[in-house]
């Protein structure tokens, strides 16, 4: 029986840069009784030069300076945070196969600390644990050297879930407020001290967040795979809520409220010739939040009357891969927009790269990226990033 993870890994190898570099056949396999175990991973060096603002280890669109803002230009950053290691097992059990996976990389908080990526088990088409969200996939994602890739795709992050799969259809209950984010229900209040003169002086501010997760997110997905054209459709339903009852510091009018959020994703990949592959995706929702990767805003916010208002957001991606020599030239574009009255409302990214493998298990790549940020008041800015990488797979 093919596992859910194996299906997702195959897609990842076809559409995501990291897996495209590493491949899926490089694991070291060994037998322990009836169990087949494997260890896999890679070491990757990222070499980054930001011509304008420092965009971070992976492109962070919010770091792009707006036109007219002052700041230092020219930043170099070398890191190996994307390097990862994983361990998988497969054990025949009661007419099916028990599969487990644990995987980590070094994008944890702090200085190159280990971060949990996957930790799940699967048996009889039921998956439990942390892995890729069931909303969206990799069909519309074109390989980039940048770790996070195109904005506007469905969020391909990982979160805890309980999932059932039958054929090409899967349904899951997922951790609310993780990848999907929580409503913007935060506020600050001043910390005051009274001087001997009787005057009150502000010495700081305390942050409060009264967003609440009451129910798991429900995700559904159907995927058709096979041949030169593959497509998928996904949906998410989620409850968004906040509760400020009993919070004396809450703004006037805040009490509690909830709203329903939803999102849809369509994605496809087409091999139009032996040398060329096209990819595209469209994601839209109201209260979709972080299920849209690169969404400039939260899924909802509390208005002046204390009502929780969902925020509509839309994104899309287009990409092309062309075989050239021992690798591929990739051109990728992504856009994410949100319908808001203040703050960031649009992020765009354009990538052009060449990724090649001179020998098995070794990959190199060079990439140029152009990234823009726009606010609701029409202020905008842009930034250029140049990036190279070397990857060694085991």
C-alpha positions in Angstrom: 0.0 0.0 0.0 1.4 3.4 -0.9 1.5 5.7 2.0 0.2 9.2 2.2 3.7 10.5 2.9 5.1 8.6 0.0 2.5 10.3 -2.3 3.3 13.7 -0.9 7.1 13.1 -1.2 6.7 12.2 -4.8 4.9 15.4 -5.5 7.5 17.3 -3.4 10.3 15.8 -5.5 8.6 17.1 -8.7 7.7 20.6 -7.5 9.6 21.8 -4.5 13.2 22.8 -4.8 14.5 21.1 -1.7 13.2 17.7 -2.6 14.0 18.2 -6.3 17.6 18.6 -5.3 17.6 15.8 -2.8 15.5 13.2 -4.6 13.8 10.3 -2.8 16.1 7.4 -3.6 19.1 8.4 -1.5 17.9 7.1 1.8 20.0 4.4 3.7 17.7 1.4 4.3 18.2 -1.4 6.8 16.1 -4.2 8.2 15.2 -4.7 11.9 13.0 -7.8 12.2 9.9 -7.2 10.1 10.6 -3.5 9.9 12.3 -1.7 7.1 13.9 1.5 8.4 15.6 4.3 6.5 17.6 7.4 7.3 17.6 10.2 4.8 18.4 13.9 4.5 20.8 16.5 3.1 23.3 19.2 4.0 22.6 22.5 2.2 24.5 25.8 2.1 22.6 28.9 1.2 24.6 31.9 0.1 22.5 35.1 0.0 23.1 38.7 -1.0 20.3 41.2 -0.5 21.0 44.3 -2.6 18.5 46.4 -0.6 17.0 45.6 2.8 17.9 42.4 4.7 15.1 39.9 3.8 16.2 37.3 6.3 17.2 33.6 5.9 14.2 33.1 3.6 12.4 36.0 1.9 10.3 37.9 4.5 8.2 40.3 2.4 7.4 42.5 5.4 11.2 43.4 5.6 11.0 45.2 2.2 11.5 48.9 2.8 8.9 51.3 1.4 10.0 53.9 -1.1 11.4 56.9 0.8 12.3 54.9 3.9 16.0 55.0 4.9 18.0 52.0 5.8 21.2 50.1 5.0 21.6 48.4 1.7 23.7 45.4 0.8 23.6 42.3 3.1 25.4 39.0 2.8 24.2 35.9 4.7 25.5 32.3 4.6 23.6 29.6 6.5 22.8 25.9 6.5 19.5 26.0 8.3 17.6 24.1 5.6 19.8 21.0 6.1 17.7 18.2 7.5 17.6 14.6 8.7 14.8 12.1 8.8 14.0 8.6 9.9 11.2 6.4 8.5 9.9 2.9 9.2 7.5 0.5 7.5 6.2 -2.6 9.3 3.6 -5.1 8.0 0.8 -5.2 10.5 -2.6 -7.0 10.4 -2.9 -7.0 6.6 -1.7 -3.4 6.2 1.5 -1.4 6.8 2.3 0.7 9.7 4.4 3.7 8.5 6.1 6.2 10.8 8.2 9.3 10.0 10.2 11.7 12.1 12.1 14.6 10.4 13.8 17.8 11.5 15.7 20.7 10.1 17.5 23.6 11.7 15.1 26.5 11.3 14.2 26.4 15.0 14.2 29.5 17.2 17.6 30.7 18.3 20.9 29.9 16.6 20.5 27.0 14.2 18.5 24.9 16.6 16.7 21.7 15.6 13.1 22.1 14.5 10.5 19.3 14.2 9.1 19.1 10.7 7.3 15.7 10.6 6.3 13.3 13.3 3.4 11.0 12.3 2.2 7.5 11.9 -0.1 5.9 9.4 -2.0 2.7 9.3 -5.1 1.6 7.4 -5.4 4.9 5.6 -5.5 6.9 8.9 -2.7 9.3 9.6 -2.1 10.9 13.0 0.6 13.4 13.9 2.3 16.4 12.3 2.9 16.6 8.6 1.9 18.7 5.5 -1.5 20.3 5.9 -4.2 18.6 3.8 -5.1 22.0 2.3 -3.1 22.6 -0.8 -0.1 20.7 -2.1 2.9 21.1 -4.4 1.4 20.9 -7.9 1.4 24.6 -8.4 4.8 25.3 -6.8 7.8 25.9 -9.1 11.3 25.0 -7.7 13.1 27.9 -6.0 16.3 28.1 -4.1 14.7 30.4 -1.6 13.3 28.2 1.2 9.7 29.5 1.1 9.2 30.1 -2.6 6.2 31.8 -4.2 3.6 33.8 -2.2 0.1 33.1 -3.3 0.2 29.3 -3.1 -1.7 27.3 -0.5 0.4 27.1 2.6 2.5 23.9 2.4 3.4 24.1 6.0 3.1 21.2 8.5 0.8 21.0 11.5 -0.8 18.4 13.8 -3.8 16.6 12.4 -5.9 13.5 12.1 -6.5 12.5 8.4 -8.3 9.8 6.5 -7.5 9.0 2.9 -9.3 6.9 0.3 -8.1 7.0 -3.3 -7.5 10.6 -4.3 -9.7 12.0 -1.6 -8.5 13.0 1.9 -10.2 14.7 4.8 -8.6 16.0 8.0 -9.1 17.7 11.3 -6.1 20.1 11.9 -4.6 22.2 14.6 -6.4 25.6 14.6 -4.4 28.7 14.8 -1.1 27.1 13.7 -0.6 27.5 9.9 -4.0 29.1 9.5 -3.2 31.7 12.1 -5.6 33.3 14.7 -7.6 36.5 14.4 -6.0 39.9 15.1 -7.4 40.2 18.6 -4.5 41.8 20.4 -4.1 45.1 22.2 -1.7 46.9 24.5 -2.3 48.9 27.7 0.2 51.3 29.3 2.1 50.3 32.5 1.9 53.3 34.8 3.7 54.2 38.0 2.8 57.1 40.3 5.5 59.4 41.3 5.7 61.0 44.8 4.4 64.1 43.2 1.2 62.2 42.2 2.0 62.3 38.5 1.5 59.0 36.6 4.3 58.1 34.2 4.2 55.4 31.5 7.1 53.0 31.9 6.1 50.5 29.2 3.2 48.6 27.7 1.7 45.2 28.3 0.5 43.1 25.3 -2.7 41.1 25.4 -4.1 38.6 23.0 -7.6 37.3 23.4 -7.9 35.2 20.2 -9.4 31.8 21.0 -9.3 28.4 19.2 -12.5 26.5 19.9 -12.7 23.9 17.1 -10.2 22.1 14.8 -9.9 23.3 11.2 -11.6 21.0 8.7 -9.7 20.4 5.5 -10.6 18.4 2.4 -8.6 17.6 -0.7 -9.0 15.7 -4.0 -6.1 15.0 -6.3 -5.8 13.4 -9.7 -2.4 12.0 -10.5 -1.1 10.2 -13.5 0.1 11.1 -17.0 1.3 14.5 -18.1 -1.5 16.5 -16.4 -2.2 16.4 -12.7 -4.6 18.6 -10.7 -6.0 19.0 -7.2 -8.7 20.9 -5.4 -8.7 21.7 -1.7 -11.0 23.4 0.8 -10.9 24.5 4.4 -13.6 25.5 6.9 -12.6 27.0 10.3 -14.1 28.8 13.2 -12.5 32.1 14.2 -13.2 33.6 17.6 -12.0 35.8 20.4 -13.1 36.2 24.0 -12.3 39.2 26.2 -14.8 38.5 28.9 -13.3 39.2 32.3 -10.3 41.1 30.8 -10.5 44.5 32.4 -7.8 45.9 30.1 -9.8 45.1 26.9 -10.8 48.1 24.7 -14.3 49.4 25.3 -16.9 47.4 23.4 -14.8 44.2 23.2 -16.6 41.2 24.6 -16.6 38.0 22.6 -17.5 37.0 19.0 -16.9 34.3 16.4 -17.1 34.0 12.6 -16.7 31.3 10.0 -13.7 31.3 7.7 -13.2 29.3 4.5 -10.8 28.9 1.7 -10.4 27.0 -1.6 -7.3 26.1 -3.6 -7.0 24.9 -7.2 -3.6 23.7 -8.6 -2.3 21.9 -11.6 0.9 20.9 -13.3 1.3 20.0 -17.0 4.2 18.5 -18.9 3.7 20.1 -22.3 6.9 18.6 -23.8 9.7 16.3 -22.8 11.7 19.5 -21.8 9.0 21.8 -20.4 6.6 21.7 -17.4 4.1 24.4 -16.5 2.6 24.9 -13.1 -0.2 27.1 -11.7 -2.4 27.6 -8.6 -5.2 29.8 -7.4 -6.1 30.3 -3.7 -9.0 32.4 -2.3 -10.9 32.7 0.9 -12.6 34.8 3.5 -10.9 34.3 6.9 -8.4 32.0 5.1 -5.5 33.6 7.0 -2.2 31.7 6.8 -3.7 28.9 4.6 -2.8 31.4 1.9 1.0 31.5 2.0 2.3 35.1 2.0 -1.1 36.4 3.1 -0.3 40.0 4.1 -2.8 40.0 7.0 -4.5 37.9 9.7 -7.7 35.9 9.0 -9.9 38.3 10.9 -9.8 41.4 13.1 -11.9 43.0 15.9 -13.5 46.2 14.8 -14.3 49.3 17.0 -17.7 47.8 18.0 -16.2 44.5 19.2 -17.4 42.5 16.2 -15.0 40.0 14.6 -14.7 40.7 10.9 -13.2 38.1 8.5 -10.7 39.4 5.9 -10.9 38.3 2.3 -7.6 37.3 0.6 -6.6 35.9 -2.8 -3.3 34.5 -4.3 -2.0 32.8 -7.3 1.2 31.3 -8.8 2.5 30.7 -12.3 5.7 28.8 -13.2 7.7 27.1 -15.9 10.6 24.6 -15.8 12.8 24.0 -18.8 15.3 21.2 -19.0 18.8 22.6 -19.8 22.0 20.6 -19.6 22.2 18.6 -16.4 19.5 20.7 -14.7 16.5 23.0 -15.1 15.8 26.6 -15.7 12.9 27.7 -13.5 10.8 30.9 -13.8 8.3 31.5 -11.1 5.9 34.2 -10.1 3.6 34.5 -7.1 1.2 37.1 -5.7 -0.8 37.4 -2.4 -3.4 40.1 -1.8 -5.8 41.0 1.1 -8.8 43.3 1.2 -7.9 45.6 4.1 -8.0 49.3 4.8 -4.6 49.7 6.5 -1.2 47.9 6.5 0.3 45.6 3.9 -2.2 44.4 1.3 0.0 42.9 -1.5 3.2 40.8 -1.8 4.7 39.8 -5.1 7.8 37.7 -5.9 9.5 36.8 -9.2 12.2 34.1 -9.3 14.6 33.0 -12.0 17.0 30.2 -11.3 19.1 27.4 -12.7 19.4 24.2 -10.6 21.7 21.4 -11.8 23.2 18.1 -10.6 26.7 17.3 -12.0 26.5 13.9 -10.3 24.0 11.9 -8.3 23.5 13.2 -4.8 25.0 16.7 -5.5 23.1 19.7 -6.6 24.0 23.4 -7.2 21.9 26.4 -8.0 21.9 30.1 -8.7 18.9 32.4 -8.4 17.8 36.0 -8.8 14.6 37.2 -7.0 12.6 40.4 -7.3 10.2 41.1 -4.5 7.6 43.9 -3.8 5.5 45.0 -1.0 2.4 47.3 -1.2 0.3 48.9 1.5 -3.4 49.9 1.4 -2.4 53.6 1.3 -0.6 52.8 -2.1 2.9 53.1 -0.6 5.2 50.4 -2.0 8.7 49.2 -2.1 10.9 46.5 -3.8 14.0 44.5 -3.1 16.4 42.3 -5.1 18.0 39.1 -3.8 20.7 37.0 -5.3 21.2 33.5 -4.0 23.3 30.4 -4.6 23.2 27.0 -3.0 25.1 23.7 -2.7 23.4 20.6 -1.6 24.7 17.1 -0.7 22.1 14.4 -0.2 22.3 11.1 1.8 
